[in-house]
Amino acid sequence: MRTVIHNTHVVTVDDADSVHYDCAIAIEGSRIAAIGPNEEILARFPDAERVDGSGKAVLPGFANSHTHFTMTLARGIFEDLSPPHHPPFSGGLSPIPMPPLSIDGRQVMAQLGALEAIRSGTTLALEDTHDVADYAESMVDTGMRFLFGERAHDRTGTSIGDPAPFRRDESLGKRCLKTIERTFRDWNGAADGRIRIAISAWAPDMCSPELIGELRDLQERLDAYATIHLNQIWGEVAAVQAHRGRLPTEYLADLGYLNERVICAHCRCMDPREEEILGRTGAVVAFNSAIAARRGLSPRIADLEAHGCTITMGSDNMAEDMVEVMRTGLFMERVRRQDGCSPTPEQALRWATRNGYQALGVPDGGWLAAGNLADIMVIDLRRAHMVPVMRVVSDFVHQGQARDVVSVMVDGRWTMRDGKVLSMDEDGLLSRAQEVAERAWALQFRDRPDLTPPPGFSPKGIAQCPRSGEVL
Protein backbone atom coordinates (compact mmCIF):
# COMPACT_ATOMS: atom_id res chain seq x y z
CA MET A 1 0.00 0.00 0.00
CA ARG A 2 1.13 3.51 -0.80
CA THR A 3 -0.15 6.74 0.69
CA VAL A 4 0.85 10.34 0.00
CA ILE A 5 -0.20 13.08 2.40
CA HIS A 6 0.26 16.32 0.49
CA ASN A 7 -0.16 20.07 1.02
CA THR A 8 0.82 19.56 4.64
CA HIS A 9 3.52 20.48 7.16
CA VAL A 10 5.97 17.77 8.27
CA VAL A 11 7.64 17.96 11.67
CA THR A 12 10.58 15.57 11.42
CA VAL A 13 12.24 15.68 14.90
CA ASP A 14 15.48 14.96 13.03
CA ASP A 15 18.88 16.06 14.34
CA ALA A 16 18.20 19.63 13.19
CA ASP A 17 14.53 19.69 14.31
CA SER A 18 13.60 20.37 10.69
CA VAL A 19 10.06 21.41 9.80
CA HIS A 20 8.99 21.26 6.16
CA TYR A 21 6.10 23.56 5.35
CA ASP A 22 3.64 22.93 2.50
CA CYS A 23 5.12 19.64 1.39
CA ALA A 24 4.27 15.95 1.05
CA ILE A 25 5.17 12.72 2.79
CA ALA A 26 4.95 9.34 1.03
CA ILE A 27 4.40 6.07 2.87
CA GLU A 28 5.01 2.68 1.30
CA GLY A 29 4.19 -0.45 3.27
CA SER A 30 5.29 0.08 6.86
CA ARG A 31 7.92 2.72 6.02
CA ILE A 32 8.26 6.35 5.06
CA ALA A 33 9.31 6.42 1.42
CA ALA A 34 10.02 10.12 0.90
CA ILE A 35 9.46 13.66 2.16
CA GLY A 36 9.65 16.57 -0.24
CA PRO A 37 7.88 19.13 -2.41
CA ASN A 38 4.28 18.31 -3.30
CA GLU A 39 4.77 18.10 -7.06
CA GLU A 40 7.87 15.94 -6.78
CA ILE A 41 6.38 13.42 -4.36
CA LEU A 42 3.05 13.17 -6.18
CA ALA A 43 4.90 12.53 -9.46
CA ARG A 44 7.09 9.84 -7.87
CA PHE A 45 4.09 7.95 -6.47
CA PRO A 46 1.29 8.34 -9.04
CA ASP A 47 -0.61 5.24 -7.89
CA ALA A 48 -0.62 6.15 -4.19
CA GLU A 49 -3.76 7.05 -2.30
CA ARG A 50 -3.75 10.83 -2.03
CA VAL A 51 -4.66 12.39 1.32
CA ASP A 52 -5.13 16.16 1.36
CA GLY A 53 -3.24 17.49 4.37
CA SER A 54 -4.26 21.12 3.97
CA GLY A 55 -4.41 22.87 7.32
CA LYS A 56 -2.76 19.93 9.02
CA ALA A 57 0.67 18.79 10.20
CA VAL A 58 2.27 15.34 10.27
CA LEU A 59 4.37 14.50 13.32
CA PRO A 60 5.96 11.30 14.66
CA GLY A 61 3.68 9.41 17.03
CA PHE A 62 4.20 9.69 20.76
CA ALA A 63 6.13 7.07 22.72
CA ASN A 64 4.68 6.64 26.20
CA SER A 65 7.59 5.20 28.19
CA HIS A 66 5.66 4.37 31.36
CA THR A 67 1.97 3.60 31.78
CA HIS A 68 -0.51 1.22 33.38
CA PHE A 69 -3.51 0.82 31.07
CA THR A 70 -5.56 -1.34 33.44
CA MET A 71 -5.33 1.40 36.07
CA THR A 72 -7.77 3.48 34.08
CA LEU A 73 -10.06 1.82 36.62
CA ALA A 74 -8.68 4.26 39.24
CA ARG A 75 -9.84 7.43 37.48
CA GLY A 76 -11.66 9.70 39.87
CA ILE A 77 -10.39 7.74 42.87
CA PHE A 78 -6.61 7.99 43.14
CA GLU A 79 -5.91 11.53 41.89
CA ASP A 80 -6.23 13.23 45.29
CA LEU A 81 -4.95 10.40 47.49
CA SER A 82 -1.17 10.82 47.24
CA PRO A 83 0.98 9.49 50.10
CA PRO A 84 2.79 11.96 52.39
CA HIS A 85 6.17 13.45 51.51
CA HIS A 86 7.30 13.39 55.14
CA PRO A 87 7.38 10.66 57.81
CA PRO A 88 5.70 8.68 59.15
CA PHE A 89 5.46 6.44 56.09
CA SER A 90 3.29 3.33 56.03
CA GLY A 91 3.42 2.17 52.41
CA GLY A 92 1.19 2.28 49.39
CA LEU A 93 0.40 4.92 46.80
CA SER A 94 -3.23 5.22 47.90
CA PRO A 95 -5.16 4.39 51.09
CA ILE A 96 -7.80 2.80 48.86
CA PRO A 97 -6.64 -0.33 47.01
CA MET A 98 -7.57 -1.23 43.47
CA PRO A 99 -10.56 -3.59 43.32
CA PRO A 100 -9.96 -7.03 41.78
CA LEU A 101 -10.87 -7.57 38.14
CA SER A 102 -11.50 -10.69 36.12
CA ILE A 103 -9.47 -11.29 32.99
CA ASP A 104 -12.35 -9.89 30.95
CA GLY A 105 -12.46 -6.80 33.14
CA ARG A 106 -8.70 -6.25 32.74
CA GLN A 107 -9.06 -6.55 28.98
CA VAL A 108 -11.78 -3.92 28.93
CA MET A 109 -9.87 -1.41 31.07
CA ALA A 110 -6.65 -1.98 29.09
CA GLN A 111 -8.50 -1.37 25.85
CA LEU A 112 -9.91 1.83 27.32
CA GLY A 113 -6.39 3.02 28.04
CA ALA A 114 -5.31 2.15 24.51
CA LEU A 115 -8.30 4.00 23.08
CA GLU A 116 -7.36 7.22 24.85
CA ALA A 117 -3.71 6.71 23.92
CA ILE A 118 -4.54 6.43 20.22
CA ARG A 119 -6.77 9.48 20.42
CA SER A 120 -3.88 11.52 21.81
CA GLY A 121 -1.43 10.35 19.10
CA THR A 122 0.40 7.56 20.93
CA THR A 123 1.87 4.87 18.69
CA LEU A 124 4.25 3.11 21.12
CA ALA A 125 3.80 2.41 24.84
CA LEU A 126 5.72 0.70 27.63
CA GLU A 127 3.03 -0.93 29.76
CA ASP A 128 4.28 -1.96 33.21
CA THR A 129 1.94 -4.65 34.51
CA HIS A 130 1.53 -8.20 35.72
CA ASP A 131 0.07 -11.22 33.91
CA VAL A 132 0.49 -9.67 30.46
CA ALA A 133 -1.00 -12.76 28.86
CA ASP A 134 -4.38 -11.91 30.39
CA TYR A 135 -4.96 -9.18 27.84
CA ALA A 136 -2.10 -9.16 25.32
CA GLU A 137 -4.35 -10.50 22.55
CA SER A 138 -6.78 -7.61 22.98
CA MET A 139 -3.86 -5.17 22.69
CA VAL A 140 -2.78 -6.71 19.38
CA ASP A 141 -6.11 -5.65 17.90
CA THR A 142 -5.58 -1.99 18.83
CA GLY A 143 -2.87 -1.70 16.19
CA MET A 144 -0.45 0.00 18.60
CA ARG A 145 3.15 -0.91 19.23
CA PHE A 146 3.91 -2.20 22.76
CA LEU A 147 6.75 -3.08 25.07
CA PHE A 148 5.09 -4.95 27.96
CA GLY A 149 7.02 -5.07 31.23
CA GLU A 150 6.06 -8.24 33.11
CA ARG A 151 6.43 -7.36 36.79
CA ALA A 152 8.34 -9.19 39.54
CA HIS A 153 8.64 -8.71 43.31
CA ASP A 154 9.19 -10.87 46.37
CA ARG A 155 8.19 -8.63 49.27
CA THR A 156 4.86 -9.47 50.89
CA GLY A 157 2.50 -7.91 53.39
CA THR A 158 2.83 -4.32 52.24
CA SER A 159 3.48 -2.08 49.22
CA ILE A 160 5.86 0.60 47.97
CA GLY A 161 7.03 3.11 50.55
CA ASP A 162 6.90 1.13 53.80
CA PRO A 163 10.05 1.23 56.01
CA ALA A 164 8.71 -1.68 58.10
CA PRO A 165 10.84 -4.87 58.07
CA PHE A 166 11.22 -6.58 54.69
CA ARG A 167 9.34 -9.87 54.56
CA ARG A 168 10.62 -11.94 51.67
CA ASP A 169 8.62 -14.67 49.94
CA GLU A 170 11.19 -16.50 47.84
CA SER A 171 8.51 -18.62 46.15
CA LEU A 172 6.70 -15.47 44.98
CA GLY A 173 9.87 -14.22 43.32
CA LYS A 174 10.39 -17.58 41.60
CA ARG A 175 6.82 -17.54 40.28
CA CYS A 176 7.35 -14.04 38.88
CA LEU A 177 10.56 -15.11 37.14
CA LYS A 178 8.79 -18.09 35.56
CA THR A 179 5.94 -15.85 34.39
CA ILE A 180 8.40 -13.46 32.77
CA GLU A 181 10.12 -16.29 30.91
CA ARG A 182 6.82 -17.81 29.77
CA THR A 183 5.44 -14.44 28.65
CA PHE A 184 8.64 -13.64 26.79
CA ARG A 185 8.52 -17.02 25.04
CA ASP A 186 4.87 -16.69 24.04
CA TRP A 187 4.63 -12.99 23.16
CA ASN A 188 7.97 -11.40 22.38
CA GLY A 189 7.95 -10.48 18.67
CA ALA A 190 4.22 -11.13 18.22
CA ALA A 191 2.00 -9.12 15.87
CA ASP A 192 4.77 -8.70 13.28
CA GLY A 193 7.08 -7.38 15.98
CA ARG A 194 4.67 -4.79 17.35
CA ILE A 195 4.62 -6.57 20.71
CA ARG A 196 7.76 -7.16 22.75
CA ILE A 197 8.28 -8.20 26.35
CA ALA A 198 10.47 -6.50 28.94
CA ILE A 199 11.44 -7.35 32.51
CA SER A 200 10.00 -5.23 35.30
CA ALA A 201 11.32 -5.06 38.84
CA TRP A 202 8.40 -3.46 40.66
CA ALA A 203 10.43 -1.08 42.89
CA PRO A 204 13.70 -1.18 44.89
CA ASP A 205 11.87 -1.61 48.20
CA MET A 206 9.71 -4.45 46.79
CA CYS A 207 12.58 -6.61 45.52
CA SER A 208 15.27 -8.42 47.51
CA PRO A 209 18.91 -8.27 46.43
CA GLU A 210 18.61 -11.90 45.35
CA LEU A 211 15.65 -11.15 43.06
CA ILE A 212 17.29 -8.04 41.60
CA GLY A 213 20.32 -10.14 40.70
CA GLU A 214 18.18 -12.83 39.10
CA LEU A 215 16.29 -10.23 37.07
CA ARG A 216 19.56 -8.72 35.86
CA ASP A 217 20.81 -12.17 34.81
CA LEU A 218 17.49 -12.84 33.08
CA GLN A 219 17.71 -9.57 31.16
CA GLU A 220 21.11 -10.58 29.82
CA ARG A 221 20.00 -14.09 28.96
CA LEU A 222 16.86 -12.96 27.13
CA ASP A 223 18.58 -9.90 25.61
CA ALA A 224 15.58 -7.90 26.79
CA TYR A 225 14.74 -4.41 28.02
CA ALA A 226 13.98 -3.77 31.68
CA THR A 227 12.15 -1.20 33.76
CA ILE A 228 11.60 -0.22 37.39
CA HIS A 229 9.78 2.37 39.49
CA LEU A 230 12.66 4.36 41.00
CA ASN A 231 12.61 7.10 43.67
CA GLN A 232 8.87 7.42 43.12
CA ILE A 233 7.92 8.65 46.61
CA TRP A 234 9.84 9.62 49.73
CA GLY A 235 8.52 6.57 51.56
CA GLU A 236 10.36 4.37 49.06
CA VAL A 237 13.62 6.20 49.77
CA ALA A 238 13.09 5.74 53.50
CA ALA A 239 12.27 2.06 53.02
CA VAL A 240 15.41 1.25 51.02
CA GLN A 241 17.55 3.14 53.51
CA ALA A 242 15.95 1.17 56.35
CA HIS A 243 16.36 -2.19 54.62
CA ARG A 244 19.67 -1.79 52.77
CA GLY A 245 21.42 1.22 54.32
CA ARG A 246 21.64 2.74 50.84
CA LEU A 247 19.73 5.13 48.63
CA PRO A 248 17.56 3.38 46.01
CA THR A 249 19.83 4.17 43.05
CA GLU A 250 22.92 3.15 45.01
CA TYR A 251 21.21 -0.12 45.91
CA LEU A 252 20.43 -0.92 42.26
CA ALA A 253 23.87 0.16 41.06
CA ASP A 254 25.59 -2.06 43.62
CA LEU A 255 23.61 -5.01 42.25
CA GLY A 256 24.40 -4.18 38.61
CA TYR A 257 20.77 -3.64 37.62
CA LEU A 258 21.22 -0.25 35.92
CA ASN A 259 22.23 0.01 32.26
CA GLU A 260 21.28 1.82 29.06
CA ARG A 261 18.38 -0.59 28.45
CA VAL A 262 16.67 0.03 31.79
CA ILE A 263 13.83 2.55 31.88
CA CYS A 264 13.61 4.14 35.33
CA ALA A 265 10.19 5.60 36.00
CA HIS A 266 9.82 8.82 38.04
CA CYS A 267 13.26 9.60 39.61
CA ARG A 268 11.72 12.55 41.43
CA CYS A 269 12.87 11.96 45.03
CA MET A 270 16.60 11.82 44.36
CA ASP A 271 19.78 12.91 46.05
CA PRO A 272 22.23 14.51 43.57
CA ARG A 273 24.55 11.54 44.11
CA GLU A 274 21.89 9.29 42.63
CA GLU A 275 21.48 11.45 39.56
CA GLU A 276 25.20 11.15 38.89
CA ILE A 277 25.08 7.36 39.31
CA LEU A 278 22.10 7.06 37.01
CA GLY A 279 23.81 9.16 34.34
CA ARG A 280 27.01 7.11 34.49
CA THR A 281 25.08 3.93 33.81
CA GLY A 282 23.34 5.48 30.78
CA ALA A 283 19.92 4.58 32.19
CA VAL A 284 16.71 6.03 30.77
CA VAL A 285 14.41 8.27 32.80
CA ALA A 286 10.65 8.23 32.20
CA PHE A 287 9.51 11.75 33.13
CA ASN A 288 5.91 11.18 34.21
CA SER A 289 5.11 14.85 34.44
CA ALA A 290 1.33 14.88 34.84
CA ILE A 291 1.23 12.51 37.79
CA ALA A 292 4.34 14.16 39.24
CA ALA A 293 2.49 17.47 39.23
CA ARG A 294 -0.50 15.84 40.92
CA ARG A 295 1.76 14.51 43.65
CA GLY A 296 3.55 17.85 44.09
CA LEU A 297 6.94 16.40 43.11
CA SER A 298 9.30 16.97 40.21
CA PRO A 299 12.53 15.34 39.03
CA ARG A 300 15.52 17.53 38.18
CA ILE A 301 15.40 16.83 34.46
CA ALA A 302 18.19 19.23 33.45
CA ASP A 303 20.56 17.60 35.94
CA LEU A 304 19.62 14.06 34.95
CA GLU A 305 20.09 14.90 31.28
CA ALA A 306 23.42 16.64 31.94
CA HIS A 307 24.70 13.55 33.75
CA GLY A 308 23.93 11.37 30.71
CA CYS A 309 20.39 10.04 31.15
CA THR A 310 18.07 9.81 28.16
CA ILE A 311 14.85 11.66 29.00
CA THR A 312 11.56 10.19 27.83
CA MET A 313 7.95 10.88 28.82
CA GLY A 314 5.20 8.73 30.30
CA SER A 315 1.65 9.16 31.50
CA ASP A 316 1.80 6.67 34.40
CA ASN A 317 -1.80 5.89 35.38
CA MET A 318 -5.15 7.59 34.83
CA ALA A 319 -4.92 10.01 31.86
CA GLU A 320 -3.25 8.57 28.74
CA ASP A 321 -3.08 12.04 27.16
CA MET A 322 0.50 12.50 25.95
CA VAL A 323 -0.23 16.03 24.74
CA GLU A 324 -0.95 16.97 28.34
CA VAL A 325 2.10 15.04 29.53
CA MET A 326 4.40 16.83 27.09
CA ARG A 327 3.17 20.33 27.93
CA THR A 328 3.09 19.68 31.68
CA GLY A 329 6.69 18.47 31.51
CA LEU A 330 7.75 21.62 29.68
CA PHE A 331 6.01 23.86 32.20
CA MET A 332 7.18 21.98 35.29
CA GLU A 333 10.79 22.03 34.21
CA ARG A 334 10.64 25.74 33.35
CA VAL A 335 9.25 26.49 36.80
CA ARG A 336 11.90 24.31 38.44
CA ARG A 337 14.70 25.97 36.45
CA GLN A 338 13.12 29.42 36.85
CA ASP A 339 13.72 29.83 33.14
CA GLY A 340 10.94 30.92 30.80
CA CYS A 341 12.80 29.74 27.68
CA SER A 342 14.25 26.37 28.62
CA PRO A 343 13.45 23.63 27.85
CA THR A 344 12.29 24.53 24.37
CA PRO A 345 9.14 23.08 22.81
CA GLU A 346 11.39 21.21 20.39
CA GLN A 347 13.14 19.53 23.33
CA ALA A 348 9.85 18.54 24.93
CA LEU A 349 8.59 17.06 21.67
CA ARG A 350 11.82 15.08 21.31
CA TRP A 351 11.47 13.68 24.83
CA ALA A 352 7.94 12.53 23.98
CA THR A 353 8.70 11.02 20.56
CA ARG A 354 12.18 10.21 19.29
CA ASN A 355 13.83 9.73 22.68
CA GLY A 356 11.07 7.37 23.72
CA TYR A 357 11.36 5.27 20.57
CA GLN A 358 15.12 5.07 20.92
CA ALA A 359 14.96 4.17 24.61
CA LEU A 360 12.38 1.45 24.00
CA GLY A 361 14.49 -0.17 21.30
CA VAL A 362 12.97 1.26 18.11
CA PRO A 363 15.61 3.71 16.80
CA ASP A 364 14.03 3.91 13.33
CA GLY A 365 10.78 5.28 14.76
CA GLY A 366 9.79 8.46 16.58
CA TRP A 367 11.19 10.73 13.88
CA LEU A 368 10.32 11.21 10.24
CA ALA A 369 12.81 10.39 7.49
CA ALA A 370 12.88 8.18 4.42
CA GLY A 371 13.31 4.56 5.52
CA ASN A 372 11.95 5.05 9.02
CA LEU A 373 8.80 3.43 10.37
CA ALA A 374 5.52 5.04 9.36
CA ASP A 375 4.35 5.65 12.92
CA ILE A 376 2.76 9.07 12.64
CA MET A 377 0.02 11.35 13.89
CA VAL A 378 -1.80 14.02 11.93
CA ILE A 379 -2.94 17.11 13.80
CA ASP A 380 -5.53 19.68 12.72
CA LEU A 381 -4.13 23.20 12.89
CA ARG A 382 -7.41 24.87 11.93
CA ARG A 383 -8.56 25.32 15.51
CA ALA A 384 -9.26 28.57 17.33
CA HIS A 385 -6.58 27.77 19.92
CA MET A 386 -3.98 26.97 17.24
CA VAL A 387 -4.42 29.78 14.70
CA PRO A 388 -2.33 31.69 13.69
CA VAL A 389 0.29 29.02 13.00
CA MET A 390 3.74 30.60 12.88
CA ARG A 391 5.88 27.90 14.51
CA VAL A 392 4.06 24.61 14.31
CA VAL A 393 6.06 22.83 17.04
CA SER A 394 5.70 25.68 19.53
CA ASP A 395 2.05 26.03 18.59
CA PHE A 396 1.30 22.36 19.27
CA VAL A 397 3.39 21.98 22.44
CA HIS A 398 2.09 25.17 24.05
CA GLN A 399 -1.50 25.27 22.79
CA GLY A 400 -2.33 21.83 21.41
CA GLN A 401 -4.95 19.45 22.75
CA ALA A 402 -5.46 15.72 22.33
CA ARG A 403 -8.57 16.40 20.24
CA ASP A 404 -6.33 18.10 17.65
CA VAL A 405 -5.00 14.63 16.74
CA VAL A 406 -7.29 13.53 13.93
CA SER A 407 -5.43 10.57 12.41
CA VAL A 408 -2.86 8.06 13.63
CA MET A 409 -0.85 5.47 11.70
CA VAL A 410 1.29 2.59 12.98
CA ASP A 411 3.42 0.47 10.65
CA GLY A 412 1.82 2.25 7.71
CA ARG A 413 -1.73 1.28 8.78
CA TRP A 414 -4.34 3.73 10.06
CA THR A 415 -5.45 3.07 13.63
CA MET A 416 -7.47 6.30 13.60
CA ARG A 417 -8.51 8.27 10.54
CA ASP A 418 -10.39 11.54 10.33
CA GLY A 419 -11.35 11.30 14.00
CA LYS A 420 -12.63 7.71 13.89
CA VAL A 421 -10.75 4.95 15.70
CA LEU A 422 -10.67 2.04 13.27
CA SER A 423 -9.25 -0.66 15.50
CA MET A 424 -11.92 -0.69 18.24
CA ASP A 425 -15.67 -0.37 18.75
CA GLU A 426 -15.39 2.90 20.66
CA ASP A 427 -19.02 3.32 21.74
CA GLY A 428 -19.33 -0.27 22.87
CA LEU A 429 -16.03 -0.13 24.73
CA LEU A 430 -16.93 3.06 26.60
CA SER A 431 -20.22 1.57 27.75
CA ARG A 432 -18.57 -1.66 28.82
CA ALA A 433 -15.74 0.15 30.68
CA GLN A 434 -18.23 2.26 32.63
CA GLU A 435 -20.16 -0.88 33.57
CA VAL A 436 -17.02 -2.74 34.66
CA ALA A 437 -15.76 0.18 36.76
CA GLU A 438 -19.07 0.88 38.47
CA ARG A 439 -19.52 -2.76 39.38
CA ALA A 440 -15.92 -3.27 40.57
CA TRP A 441 -15.86 -0.21 42.82
CA ALA A 442 -19.36 -0.87 44.15
CA LEU A 443 -18.36 -4.41 45.13
CA GLN A 444 -15.16 -3.15 46.72
CA PHE A 445 -16.85 -0.58 48.94
CA ARG A 446 -19.70 -2.93 49.79
CA ASP A 447 -17.34 -5.75 50.82
CA ARG A 448 -14.83 -3.43 52.52
CA PRO A 449 -16.73 -1.27 55.05
CA ASP A 450 -13.36 -0.16 56.43
CA LEU A 451 -12.80 1.85 53.24
CA THR A 452 -14.29 5.31 52.86
CA PRO A 453 -15.21 6.38 49.31
CA PRO A 454 -13.70 9.74 48.33
CA PRO A 455 -15.96 12.83 48.28
CA GLY A 456 -18.39 12.90 45.37
CA PHE A 457 -18.10 9.18 44.69
CA SER A 458 -21.23 7.93 42.93
CA PRO A 459 -21.10 4.57 41.13
CA LYS A 460 -24.40 2.83 40.79
CA GLY A 461 -25.59 -0.19 42.68
CA ILE A 462 -23.58 -0.19 45.93
CA ALA A 463 -26.64 -1.14 47.93
CA GLN A 464 -27.53 -3.94 45.52
CA CYS A 465 -24.08 -5.55 45.45
CA PRO A 466 -23.91 -8.89 47.29
CA ARG A 467 -21.02 -9.69 49.63
CA SER A 468 -19.93 -12.38 47.24
CA GLY A 469 -16.33 -11.55 46.44
CA GLU A 470 -17.42 -11.41 42.82
CA VAL A 471 -15.01 -9.70 40.45
CA LEU A 472 -15.77 -8.17 37.10
ABEGO torsion letter per residue (X at the ends): XBBBBBGBBBBAGBAAGBBBBGBBBBBBEABBABBEBAAAAAAABAABBBBBABGBBBBBBBBBABBBAAAAAABGAAAAABBBABOBBAEEABABBBBBBBAAAAAAAAAAAAAAAAAAGBABBBBBBBGAAAAAAAAAAAGBBBBBBBBBBABBGBBBGBABBBBBBAAAAAAAAAAAAAAAAAABGBGGGABBBBBBBABAAABBAAAAAAAAAAAAAAGBBBBBBBGABAAAAAAAAAAAGBBAAAAAAAAGABBAABBBBGGABBBAAAAAAAAAAGBBBBBBAAAAAAAGBBBBAAAAAAAGBBBBBBAEBEBABAAAAAAAAAAAAAAAAGBAAOBBAAAAAAAABAAAAAAAGBAABGBBBBGBBBBBBBBBABBAAAOBBABAAAAAAAABBAAABABBBBGGBBABBGGBBAABBAAAAAAAAAAAAAAAAAAAAAABAABBBBBGBABBGAAABBBAGBBX
